[in-house]
Amino acid sequence: MIMALGCVGMGKASAKGEVPRMTKEELKARLGAPDVIVLDVRAAQDWKAGEGRIAGAVREDPKAFDRWGAKYPKEKTLVLYCA
């Protein structure tokens, strides 16, 4: 399952193909869980300039999803954040 946290342009899942959102409180409760992988998908310049990072998050290039998307197990919950 892929979830989004703080990504512009993503709303609540209601139509087929939309990505569900997770609140920061929900993420805090699940951080460290073995079934959750947090991915920082900010643009490179935003990531470099950003002061805050979620501990344990993996940085991935959002434009290269086709290269890294399949490397994560499908049974894990992927949380993507870009804010």
N, C-alpha and C positions, 0 to 999 in steps of 0.2 A: 504494500500500500504506500502511496506517495501522498504526503501532506505538506501544506505550505504554511509558513509562519512569517507574517510581515512582508509578503511579496505584493507589490503594486499590481493591480489588475486582476487579482484573484478573489472571487467572492465565495460565498457558501456553495457547496456542491448541490446542484439541483437538477442539472441537465447532464445527460450522458457525456462523459469525457472531461468533466470539470474536476478539479482537484480540491478535496476537502481542506478546510483551514483548521489550524490548531491555535488555541490561545497561548500566550506566554505562560499562563498558570498551568495549562494542561501539559506543556512541554516541561516545565520545572518538575512536575510530578512524575514525569517519565524519563527524565535524564538519568543516564546510567543503566537503564533497563537493557538487558541483552538483546531484545528484539527491536531496538530503536537505533537508527543511524542518522545523525544530524549532518546535513550537507550545507555548507556556506556557498551559495551560488551567486554571490555579488559579482558584478563586473570587476575585472582586475584592478582598475584605478580606484573603484570604490572600496575594495577590500584593502588595498594598500593604504588608503587615506583614512579608513575607519579605525576608530579607537576601540570599539567593543567587538568581542568575539565570544562565541559560546564555547566553553571548555569542551574539548573532545570533538568538536566539529571538524569535518574534513572539507577542505576547499576544493571545489570543482568548477571548471569553466562552464558557465551556462550555455555557451554557444557550441560546446562539444559534447552535448548529451549523448549523441549517437556513439561516441567513443567510450564513455564511462557508464552510461545508464545500465548496461547489461551486467556490469561486474558486481553489482550488489544483489544479494539473495532476495528472491521474490517473497519469501516468507517474512522478511524484515519490514518494519515500517520506516520508510525514508522520510525525514522531515527536512524540507528545503527552506532555507531562509535567505533573504536578500535585502534586509533592512538593518 
